[in-house]
């Protein structure tokens, strides 16, 4: 991890490493642990920022949004798992996450990201956020 951090200089490291706290990274890189749906290691005390997703990454498996909404109240949760341009507005309205994460829904083939699909997803998130701002006025 130290080499990754030195080469790419990220602001955040997202990983589901079991020994998350002991990751050898230089600098002030935030560490966001990944909690998987149904995992026994869901802690009573969640970290300030964390990712919540399905059992396996990149499979398009939607997590239970009711459970996710409860977890979102415990910290800055990044919602992942089964999100797409077609359901991200409902996910944001239901869960109220700090952020969202997408993978397979923006691929043209396994492992190949599609710029048009990424733009469509981001547009859906932005429209949702703009509508939310309008209703709070």
Secondary structure by P-SEA (a helix, b strand, c coil): caaaaaaccccccccccccccccccccbbbbbbbbcccccccccccccbbbbbcccccccccccaaaaaaaaaacccccccccccccaaaaaaaccccccccccccccccccccaaaaaaaaaaaaaaaaaaaaaac
